Amino acid sequence: MQTLFTAKTNTPFKVHHLAFDGTNTERANHLQQIGFLPGEEVVVYRRALFGLGPLVVRIGASTFALRHSEATCIFVA
């Protein structure tokens, strides 16, 4: 298991769980509302240069840009 931030590009993964501390429940709710739920397939398509910028990911039929802080809280297998 690894975070979405460290996941290899152009490789399908399944969302395992989201892990947020108590101060980020709003962010966790938002990610779940847009489809980051256990069992959903997710693919990282692009990464920002130099590593700490946003990721372009596809989950279901939607494409999103996620911040580094969001991608490190999504665990995939």
N, C-alpha and C positions, 0 to 999 in steps of 0.2 A: 504494500500500500504506500502511496505517496501523495503529495499535494498536487493540485492542478498546476500550480506554478512550476513544479519540477517535471511535470509530465512531458514526454516526448511529443514533438509536433507531428501532425498528420497521422496520429495513431488513436484509434477509438479506445476509450476507457469508460467504465461505469462509475457513476457517482456512488461512493460508499457512505459518506456522511459529511456533515458540515460541523466544524468545531469553532465556536466563538466563545470568548469570555463573556461575562455578564454585562459588559458595557456595550456590546455590539449586537444586541438582540434585534434591533431595527434592521441592521444590515443583513442578518441571518434571515429574517422574515422576508425581506425584499428578494434575496437570492432564491429562496424557496418559491416565492410567488411567480418568479419568471422562469421556473422550471428546474432549478438545481435540487432535485429530489433523489433519494437513494434509488438506484437501479436505472436511472436515465443515462443514456449514452452521451458522452461529451468528447469533442475533438478540439485540440489546440491547433489553430491554423497559422497564427503568426505571433511573433514576439517582438517587443520593442528592442532596438539596439541597446547594447550594454546591460541588458538583463533586468533592470528594476522598473521598467515602464509597463504599460498595459499589455494584456494578451488579447488576441482576437480568438474567441471560442465559438463553437457551434454546439447547441444543445437542442435536440428535437429539430424543428424547422426554423429556429431562430439563431441569429448570430449576434454576439455581444462583445463589447470590449470590457474586460475586467481589470480593475486595479490590482497591483501586486498584493495589497493587503486582503483583498477579496479572494484571489486565487490561492493564497496560502492557507485559507480556512476551509477549502473544499478538498476533501480527501477522495481519491479515486483508486480503483483497483483494475 
